[in-house]
Amino acid sequence: MRRLLQPSRPDAFALGLLALAALGVLVAGLQHARLFHRGYAEVEVVGLLFFMNAIGSTVVVLALIVNRVWVFVLGALSICVPSLVSIAISHSSTGFLGFREGGYDADALVIVVAEVAAVVFTLVGAAAAARGRSGSAAR
Amino acid sequence: MNPLRAGLAVVVVAAMGCAIIGIGMGSAPAEREPAPGAAAVAASRQRIAAGGESVRRGRDLFTEQGCDRCHAIAAIGADGRLGPRLDTIDDDLDDNLESITEPREHITDGYPRRLMPSDFGERLDDPELRALAAFVTAASGGEDDGGHGRGRGRGRGRSGT
């Protein structure tokens, strides 16, 4: 846990990938905030989750800015993966917490694309950062 | 922290802070629709109470199917804002039925085209669909013409989401 919270300095390649992931997290968080104010606030539980997504996205991106790379990695995955799963469930006939959507409009697509990109870049960036760390430890 | 990172942090906090508070984020299209007055709400309650078994079943379905998450009907405390208010429309039963089964045929300006599920025609049987439409008609004060139609066009485009 202490190692997780310690600042770490990945190489430029890993940092570039994680920065792209952070951009995806930010775009998705911004879009969740926008939709919250455009009517989702009144949707029970789902509205609150949109609001928390926006706050959480801000916090994890700040973690990357202050060099807490592994906090960012865990945070980004903890926000984006459940969010993508929730979107998929809400578009199914089951619905997410009783809330169903009929199709993917531009607003939903922005979130899906941003979060998928964030997950991919986070995983690849984390792998690159981990390899760089084990490489420097071996030397 | 170096100045570049400090600057980035300030930009992120400022942009996301504004978004979270709601500055520049706009508002739900439904907020531009005036809510009915107290007298209209009382009249709506009366019509629902007097509506019989079909309207009562429709009211239950309205909640069970999650319609209240997106649509507002003041008489029953539904306050959804993703779709148009349903207690200020003047559509008849057939129009409301069509808006439920084919929600993308007529979309009110400003509302998303694909948000409302279009599978209610498969999820609900015919009496349930008519009960739901009867409830919306009673809540709004739209004319129930017994299914004979009343001329398409008036008040259309209410499905929204």
Interface residues (C-beta under 8 A of the other chain):
Chain A: L26 G29 L30 A33 R34 F36 H37 R38 G39 Y40 A41 E42 V43 E44 V46 F51 A54 I55 S57 T58 V61 L62 I65 V66 S93 G95 G98 F99 R100 E101 G102 G103 Y104 D105 D107
Chain B: M1 R5 L8 A9 V12 V13 A15 M16 G17 A19 I20 G22 M25 G26 S27 A28 P29 A30 G66 R69 C70 D79 G80 R81 L82 P103 R104 P112 R113 R114 L115 M116 P117 S118 D119 R123 T161
